[in-house]
Amino acid sequence: MSRSTPQGEPHDWVTRAADDAIRHHEKTGASGPVTCSSGISPSGPIHLGNLREFLMPHFVADELRRRGVPVRHLHVWDDYDRFRKVPAGVDPSYAEHIGRPYTAVPDPWGCHSTWSDHYKEPIVSALHTLGVDMEEISQTERYRSGVYRDEVLRAVRHRHEIDKVLSRYRTKEPIPAAADETGDHAAQEAEAMAESVANDDEGESGAGTTDVGYFPFKPYCRDCGRDTTTVTAYDEETTDLAYTCSVCDYHGTTNLATQDEGKLVWKVDWPMRWAFEHVDFEPAGMDHATPGSSFTVGHELVESVWDYPRPAWFGYGFVGFAGVQKMSSSAGGAPTAEDALRVLEPGILRWLYVRRQPKQTFDIDFGPEVVRLYDEWDALARKATAKRDVQVLAYERAAATETAGRLPTPEVVVPFRILSSVADVTAGSAEQISRLINTMGHPHDSVEQLEPRLSRAMAWTEEFVPASERTTVRTEPDAAAIEALSSQEREWLSLLLQGLQGELELGRVTSLVYGVPKLARGMSLDEAPTDEVKADQKEFFRLLYHLLVDAERGPRLPTLMVALGSERVRALLGA
Ligand SMILES: [Zn+2]
């Protein structure tokens, strides 16, 4: 087992984060595997920005696996968090569930048993496609099963100390409005801030503030299941905790040593989990890297209350989107990993996240940029066999994982731009596209050899190329235009039609289409074009585009003709 990267090998952010995780693991003296952690609330659609939360620790864990270091990627589902707000598109009657954990709210669409499962399933499936191997835990199960009891009691014993740390950061800053739209820690962050504001202003009702002063544990009401509870008394000896519920007016008592009916407030929950789960590395969105955030406060608390060194970490930047106005996002909002995988090969989607420094923000563009992205990726794949540098290292990390092996990639690599343009021209089936691709210098035996790229090229062409840029082949010949052709144009078409018979082959059609104006001027097909010929070609091509697709320009004419077949082309050209 080599715990460090050999000298001379390329180093990137993943290498460094893996080194940090190992150093942290050695500091804790823990005997288990190195733990790289992510965490998210299944509060809504998990979009491509949130995907970074999963992929950052994944790449680090994968690097450690390559080194032979025992490691696990621990993903924590914050599904015991409260349902905060009824989003647009959900029946307003769901307001009834506000304050209940996500695992206790029914799925409004009825396809899963709970709200939480509804949002977990698509991302888990996408992560599987992406080769992400993680151990998932549910905070609902963790809390309800009682495994955190000792940690809850520890936090409660240290509550005055926790209060002191928190009070150093309590300010009356406004709550960022955007936080309500996010489904992750940031939202809880905003909530926690709102609560600390309430603490200072009113001294009651917020999480943490109670009749017995600051209290880091909040029960879910035994009667109505909501967290709209206020602790009214706590008995240090018996650990009996009395509370009232402001919604249903229930008065109850729960025992922290024997019952499991609530959770630590967010700012205390996070450090508790780091210590209890032996987390060595957990990155966080840049919005967490501010004074007083749950992240920085958590770093203090994990050391002072749990005596556990703060995990290694870095802040990562925001991920934005472009070209999505056309996208029929499965989530109805920001695109998700599932959406992206409809047009990007798994390796390419991974590559977008691994090739950039974590602090760098970037946009994922689903417009024309996709074509360039595929070209760049293919070029990198060719380079990867030649020279090993940081770019190639990023390619390697994206293309394969230690546990999943090589991610799906086409056996016969055809440039995305060719696949999509053939898909555009034919608007046809995968089989038809494959047949054409065969005649275009990319021989292969089956459609499968072009996958998973072919279906992505078809989806992209269908969903992301604006209608104005799509090719619409005429269904009927333009009789009026054919009637009005000049004698020059008639000669060109006649020369072309003589050569366009039977099965069309791309090479032959190419030389014919470019050669017709030469033949008309008494030259041979393979002679170099003169300036006159070039001018004729331009005019001839314009004529062909008009007669075939009713446009000024379009896809390469030879490709278009081969795709349409001689019979259809001849009919549209008035033969
Ligand atoms: Zn209640």
Boltz pocket constraint, residues with backbone or C-beta under 6 A from the ligand:
constraints:
  - pocket:
      binder: B
      contacts: [[A, 221], [A, 222], [A, 223], [A, 224], [A, 225], [A, 226], [A, 228], [A, 245], [A, 246], [A, 247], [A, 248], [A, 249], [A, 250]]
      max_distance: 6.0
